[in-house]
Amino acid sequence: MKISRQLKTDIVGYTFIAPNLIGFLIFTLFPVAFSVVISFTDWDYTQGFNSMTFNWGNNFVEMWKDEWFVASLINTFYFSFAVVPATVFIALVLAVVIDKYVIGKTPVRLAMFMPYISNIVALSIVWVMMYSPYGPITQLVQSLGVENPPKWLGDFNWAMPAIIVMSIWAGVGYCIMIYTSAIQSLPTEQYEAAEIDGASEVQKFFKITIPMLSPTTFFLVITTFIASFQVFGQIMIMTRGGPGTSTSVLVHYVYTTAFSFYRMGYAAAISWILFIVLFIITIIQWQGQKKWVSYT
């Protein structure tokens, strides 16, 4: 049989992409489809596939009566809506300040970026030591006149704010690098016109810089929101979700449910709720960006 030249070209092309396609099917598409199936089951994976029984969606009903799930969902929103605006705003201000006023910009930017590329386990251990009764943060608070500072990670009310502060510090360097790239590509005509009109630096920041960086801000808000909903490392190392339910978030609860209580079906159902929540928030942000993002 004679094979046409076009068919040969197609076969060669498909051969090149075959490893990637097979990897995607095995390690991404199949696990996603399998998680949909087991989310409708009660399954202890340590007992094998024979222990899998369909409960026809009972997991999705049961979770709303689960105190730990509800608390984890609320904590996830609390964490994300605190971390994302603070991280993006601090990064924007620091990126502008470093670009305009700092000598030796590159070393400073690299120093700010280091926490982002460092291992989250190492960072978490360092911050656990900083929050300890003999750590610098507690000592600083005591030096300011507070006789009985909170126990930070051991306090129900202070544990989540303590992790939020650490997460902002760890993530702000990435946003600075993205903002820096955007700032360096801004046209200078508007700034020159503003200087001729006598605009102050603050006016130029709010009237020119922020609007022109709105596409970058939108990108960072989307990506940091998704990342913040997936927070796990610092929670696992610093508090393990405690004390009580104070720092339990959805991804940590999924991990605990699946690998501590062996309820793989229930954990898969929670994972799909997490996906739906993230999808809805992203759609809302995508529709909302039409009102405040300028691409001109």
Backbone torsions as a table, in degrees:
resi	resn	phi	psi	omega
1	MET	NA	133.0	-178.3
2	LYS	-88.1	126.0	179.9
3	ILE	-97.3	129.4	-177.4
4	SER	-69.3	159.3	-179.5
5	ARG	-64.1	-37.4	179.4
6	GLN	-64.6	-40.7	179.4
7	LEU	-64.0	-39.9	177.5
8	LYS	-61.4	-42.3	179.1
9	THR	-63.2	-40.5	179.2
10	ASP	-65.0	-41.7	-179.3
11	ILE	-62.8	-42.9	178.8
12	VAL	-61.6	-43.3	-179.8
13	GLY	-62.9	-46.7	179.6
14	TYR	-65.4	-30.1	177.4
15	THR	-65.3	-38.2	179.5
16	PHE	-66.8	-38.8	-176.7
17	ILE	-89.8	-6.6	-176.7
18	ALA	-58.4	-46.5	179.9
19	PRO	-58.1	-42.8	-180.0
20	ASN	-66.8	-40.8	-179.2
21	LEU	-65.7	-42.2	179.0
22	ILE	-64.8	-42.1	177.5
23	GLY	-61.5	-40.1	178.9
24	PHE	-64.6	-41.9	-179.3
25	LEU	-65.6	-42.1	-175.0
26	ILE	-76.8	-44.0	-170.4
27	PHE	-99.3	-9.0	-179.7
28	THR	-124.2	-62.3	-172.7
29	LEU	-65.9	-45.9	-179.7
30	PHE	-64.1	-46.4	176.8
31	PRO	-59.8	-36.7	178.9
32	VAL	-64.3	-47.8	179.5
33	ALA	-63.5	-39.1	-179.6
34	PHE	-66.3	-36.0	179.8
35	SER	-66.3	-31.8	176.1
36	VAL	-63.8	-43.5	-178.1
37	VAL	-64.6	-49.7	-173.9
38	ILE	-74.4	-14.9	176.5
39	SER	-67.0	-15.2	177.4
40	PHE	-102.3	20.7	-177.3
41	THR	-130.1	164.6	162.4
42	ASP	-103.9	117.7	-173.6
43	TRP	-144.3	118.4	169.4
44	ASP	-96.4	103.7	-172.0
45	TYR	-65.9	-18.5	178.9
46	THR	-72.2	-15.0	-179.6
47	GLN	-98.4	4.3	178.8
48	GLY	86.5	176.3	-177.4
49	PHE	-68.3	-21.7	-179.0
50	ASN	-66.5	-20.2	-179.0
51	SER	-83.9	-2.6	-177.7
52	MET	-77.6	122.8	178.2
53	THR	-129.6	134.1	-179.7
54	PHE	-75.4	135.0	176.7
55	ASN	-115.2	5.9	171.4
56	TRP	56.3	47.2	172.2
57	GLY	90.0	7.8	-179.1
58	ASN	-63.9	-28.8	178.4
59	ASN	-59.6	-40.0	-177.7
60	PHE	-71.9	-19.9	176.1
61	VAL	-87.6	-43.7	-174.9
62	GLU	-62.9	-35.2	-172.2
63	MET	-63.1	-28.9	-178.0
64	TRP	-75.5	-12.4	173.4
65	LYS	-97.9	-1.6	-177.6
66	ASP	-88.0	114.0	-178.8
67	GLU	-57.6	-39.7	-176.8
68	TRP	-71.1	-36.7	177.8
69	PHE	-66.4	-46.2	-179.7
70	VAL	-61.1	-44.3	178.8
71	ALA	-63.5	-39.6	179.5
72	SER	-65.7	-39.7	178.6
73	LEU	-64.1	-45.0	178.4
74	ILE	-63.4	-44.1	179.4
75	ASN	-63.1	-35.1	178.5
76	THR	-64.7	-43.8	176.2
77	PHE	-63.1	-44.2	179.3
78	TYR	-57.1	-49.5	-179.2
79	PHE	-61.8	-47.8	-175.0
80	SER	-67.5	-44.7	-177.1
81	PHE	-74.4	-12.0	172.2
82	ALA	-91.0	-43.0	-173.6
83	VAL	-74.2	-45.8	-171.7
84	VAL	-63.4	-54.8	-179.7
85	PRO	-61.3	-41.5	-178.5
86	ALA	-64.8	-45.2	-178.7
87	THR	-62.5	-46.5	-177.2
88	VAL	-66.3	-43.2	-178.3
89	PHE	-67.8	-46.1	178.9
90	ILE	-61.1	-41.7	179.6
91	ALA	-63.4	-40.5	179.3
92	LEU	-62.4	-47.3	-179.4
93	VAL	-63.6	-46.1	-178.9
94	LEU	-65.3	-38.4	179.6
95	ALA	-62.9	-41.8	179.0
96	VAL	-67.9	-43.9	-179.5
97	VAL	-63.0	-45.0	180.0
98	ILE	-63.8	-40.5	-177.7
99	ASP	-66.7	-33.2	-173.7
100	LYS	-96.3	-37.0	-165.3
101	TYR	-120.2	-11.5	-172.5
102	VAL	-94.2	135.4	173.1
103	ILE	-88.5	133.0	-176.2
104	GLY	77.8	57.6	-173.5
105	LYS	-63.4	-42.7	-174.2
106	THR	-62.0	-48.5	177.7
107	PRO	-60.8	-37.2	179.7
108	VAL	-65.4	-43.8	178.6
109	ARG	-63.1	-41.3	178.4
110	LEU	-63.5	-39.7	178.7
111	ALA	-62.9	-40.0	178.6
112	MET	-68.6	-28.4	-176.8
113	PHE	-82.5	-20.0	-174.7
114	MET	-56.1	-44.2	179.4
115	PRO	-59.1	-32.5	-177.2
116	TYR	-68.1	-36.0	-177.3
117	ILE	-94.0	-0.4	178.4
118	SER	-83.2	157.8	-179.4
119	ASN	-65.2	130.4	-175.5
120	ILE	-66.3	-28.3	178.3
121	VAL	-66.5	-45.6	179.4
122	ALA	-63.7	-43.2	178.7
123	LEU	-61.6	-41.4	-178.1
124	SER	-65.0	-41.5	179.8
125	ILE	-64.1	-40.7	177.6
126	VAL	-60.5	-43.8	-178.9
127	TRP	-71.7	-29.2	173.6
128	VAL	-61.7	-41.8	178.2
129	MET	-67.5	-36.9	-179.9
130	MET	-67.9	-31.3	-179.9
131	TYR	-87.4	-4.6	-177.8
132	SER	-67.1	163.3	-179.2
133	PRO	-57.8	-24.6	179.6
134	TYR	-105.4	8.8	-178.8
135	GLY	-79.4	166.4	-175.9
136	PRO	-64.2	-31.8	-179.1
137	ILE	-68.5	-47.1	178.1
138	THR	-63.2	-41.4	179.1
139	GLN	-63.1	-38.9	179.2
140	LEU	-64.5	-43.3	179.6
141	VAL	-63.1	-41.0	178.4
142	GLN	-65.8	-35.8	179.1
143	SER	-68.3	-20.4	177.7
144	LEU	-85.5	1.2	174.9
145	GLY	106.0	2.6	178.1
146	VAL	-85.3	111.8	-174.7
147	GLU	-72.0	-40.0	-178.1
148	ASN	-121.4	78.4	179.0
149	PRO	-65.2	155.0	179.6
150	PRO	-62.9	160.6	178.9
151	LYS	-83.4	10.1	176.6
152	TRP	52.7	-99.9	-173.8
153	LEU	-69.3	-15.9	178.2
154	GLY	-98.2	2.8	-177.6
155	ASP	-105.4	130.7	-176.5
156	PHE	-59.0	-38.3	-175.6
157	ASN	-86.2	-22.4	-175.3
158	TRP	-103.8	-11.8	-175.0
159	ALA	-63.3	-48.4	-178.8
160	MET	-66.2	-46.4	174.9
161	PRO	-56.7	-36.1	178.8
162	ALA	-63.5	-41.1	178.6
163	ILE	-71.0	-34.7	177.4
164	ILE	-61.6	-44.7	178.6
165	VAL	-59.9	-46.0	178.8
166	MET	-61.4	-41.0	-177.9
167	SER	-68.3	-38.2	176.7
168	ILE	-62.4	-46.2	178.7
169	TRP	-59.4	-40.8	-176.7
170	ALA	-73.2	-28.6	-173.8
171	GLY	-99.9	-12.4	-172.8
172	VAL	-69.6	-27.7	-178.7
173	GLY	-63.9	-39.9	177.7
174	TYR	-61.5	-45.0	179.7
175	CYS	-65.1	-36.0	177.6
176	ILE	-61.3	-44.1	-179.6
177	MET	-63.1	-41.1	178.8
178	ILE	-66.2	-45.0	178.8
179	TYR	-63.7	-37.8	-179.8
180	THR	-60.4	-44.8	177.5
181	SER	-60.6	-41.0	-179.3
182	ALA	-69.1	-40.7	-178.7
183	ILE	-63.3	-40.3	-177.8
184	GLN	-69.0	-17.1	179.3
185	SER	-99.6	3.4	179.8
186	LEU	-71.4	140.1	175.6
187	PRO	-69.2	148.6	-175.0
188	THR	-93.9	-8.9	-174.7
189	GLU	-60.2	-42.6	-178.3
190	GLN	-63.7	-39.2	180.0
191	TYR	-67.6	-39.3	179.1
192	GLU	-65.3	-40.7	177.9
193	ALA	-65.4	-38.6	179.4
194	ALA	-66.0	-38.7	178.3
195	GLU	-64.7	-39.5	178.1
196	ILE	-63.3	-35.9	179.1
197	ASP	-79.8	-3.0	177.3
198	GLY	83.3	22.5	179.9
199	ALA	-70.8	142.4	177.4
200	SER	-79.5	171.1	179.0
201	GLU	-64.7	-36.6	179.1
202	VAL	-66.6	-42.0	178.8
203	GLN	-64.0	-40.3	179.0
204	LYS	-66.3	-34.5	179.8
205	PHE	-65.2	-46.6	-175.2
206	PHE	-81.6	-31.1	-174.8
207	LYS	-92.8	-24.1	-177.0
208	ILE	-118.1	-54.9	-172.8
209	THR	-63.6	-52.3	-176.8
210	ILE	-61.4	-48.2	178.0
211	PRO	-61.2	-39.5	-177.8
212	MET	-73.3	-21.1	177.0
213	LEU	-94.3	7.5	-175.8
214	SER	-60.7	-37.9	176.0
215	PRO	-61.7	-38.7	177.4
216	THR	-66.3	-41.6	178.1
217	THR	-61.3	-41.6	178.9
218	PHE	-61.6	-44.6	178.1
219	PHE	-59.7	-44.1	-178.9
220	LEU	-68.1	-38.2	179.0
221	VAL	-63.0	-44.1	179.5
222	ILE	-61.8	-51.2	-174.4
223	THR	-70.4	-38.6	-179.8
224	THR	-72.7	-30.3	175.3
225	PHE	-63.3	-46.4	179.6
226	ILE	-62.4	-43.0	-179.8
227	ALA	-65.6	-38.7	-177.7
228	SER	-69.2	-31.0	176.5
229	PHE	-71.1	-16.5	179.8
230	GLN	-101.3	14.9	-176.7
231	VAL	-58.6	132.9	-178.1
232	PHE	-149.1	-49.7	-170.4
233	GLY	-56.1	-53.6	-178.2
234	GLN	-66.8	-32.6	177.1
235	ILE	-65.1	-44.7	-177.0
236	MET	-65.1	-41.0	-175.2
237	ILE	-80.9	-41.0	-169.2
238	MET	-87.1	-35.9	-174.8
239	THR	-137.0	-16.3	-174.1
240	ARG	54.0	33.8	176.1
241	GLY	89.4	-8.6	-177.1
242	GLY	-99.8	-172.7	-4.5
243	PRO	-71.1	142.2	-174.7
244	GLY	62.4	-131.0	177.7
245	THR	-103.5	13.9	-168.5
246	SER	-62.4	-33.5	-178.3
247	THR	-122.9	16.9	177.6
248	SER	-74.5	122.0	178.0
249	VAL	-117.8	170.5	-169.3
250	LEU	-61.9	-45.4	-176.9
251	VAL	-65.7	-39.4	176.8
252	HIS	-65.3	-37.8	179.3
253	TYR	-69.3	-36.1	175.0
254	VAL	-60.5	-45.6	179.5
255	TYR	-61.4	-46.4	-178.6
256	THR	-63.6	-43.5	-178.9
257	THR	-64.1	-40.4	-176.1
258	ALA	-76.8	-43.5	-168.5
259	PHE	-109.8	-5.7	173.3
260	SER	-108.3	-38.5	-179.6
261	PHE	-104.7	-2.3	175.5
262	TYR	57.2	33.2	177.2
263	ARG	-103.6	77.9	-173.9
264	MET	-66.6	-37.2	179.7
265	GLY	-64.7	-45.3	179.2
266	TYR	-64.3	-40.6	178.2
267	ALA	-64.1	-39.5	178.3
268	ALA	-64.5	-38.7	178.5
269	ALA	-63.2	-42.3	178.0
270	ILE	-63.8	-39.0	179.3
271	SER	-60.6	-39.3	-179.9
272	TRP	-72.1	-31.4	173.2
273	ILE	-64.5	-41.2	176.6
274	LEU	-59.8	-43.5	178.5
275	PHE	-62.5	-43.7	-178.7
276	ILE	-64.1	-42.7	179.0
277	VAL	-61.2	-46.6	179.5
278	LEU	-63.1	-39.6	179.7
279	PHE	-63.6	-43.5	179.7
280	ILE	-64.3	-45.2	179.6
281	ILE	-61.6	-40.7	179.7
282	THR	-65.4	-41.1	177.9
283	ILE	-62.8	-43.1	178.2
284	ILE	-61.3	-44.2	178.4
285	GLN	-63.7	-39.7	-178.5
286	TRP	-65.0	-40.3	177.6
287	GLN	-72.0	-37.9	-178.3
288	GLY	-69.0	-26.9	-176.7
289	GLN	-65.2	-18.4	179.3
290	LYS	-65.2	-21.6	-177.1
291	LYS	-90.9	-20.0	-174.7
292	TRP	-132.0	-8.2	-179.8
293	VAL	-97.5	129.3	-180.0
294	SER	-113.3	125.4	179.4
295	TYR	-103.8	12.2	-178.4
296	THR	-105.8	NA	NA
